[in-house]
Amino acid sequence: MKAFLARHPETVQALRVIKSQAVSSGFDNSTFHSLNAFRFINSAGDFIPVRWLMTPMQPFEAASTASAPQDKNYLFDALIAQIHRQPLRWHLMVIIGQPGDPTNDATIAWPEGREKVDVGTLTLDRVESDETSAATDINFDPLVLPAGIAPSDDPLLSARSAVYSQSFTRRAGETKQPSAITPADVRKGE
């Protein structure tokens, strides 16, 4: 790791930014960041660079410094229980880039104070297991985009697309293994 970090100082800086943030207690109060930039394009073909983030409407709670739970699925179990109690919501925020903001390097943060636009709300109000949903049959390709959104010049997007495609192809050819989260787990707390 030392040799890699010595060759990639941008990773050192990115890790510094990540480690400066408080760790949330669970998925429900975590903020999720897009590292890659995209382009929003209008009907005239003009575009602006954007990044996005999902900010929780649930209050932030820092992770405990107490001993870690023994169950490896504790974060998923907690998320399932919370969704059974009430829907969980996040604001979808679009960060508007400015001229000079890097769009080709996900390790470089854009300056603080960029305009953020609340463009919608993600609501989780039910839980599905692999056995009851089609999630395992979806390739989460970052380059499958709706009209009006295009990839930026970030080479990581193409690399992710290629790797995800290969991963999906391999998964599709595997014998299905039982999911760690079962329909019975999903029904807990109902």
Secondary structure, DSSP 8 states (H G I E B T S, - for coil): -HHHHHH-HHHHHHHHHHHTS--BSSGGG--EE--S-EEEE-TTS-EEEEEEEEEESS---B---S---S-TTHHHHHHHHHHHHS-EEEEEEEEE--TT--SS-TTS---TT--EEEEEEEEE-----GGGSSGGG----TT---TTEEE-S-HHHHHHHHHHHHHHHHHHHS-----SS-HHHHHTT-
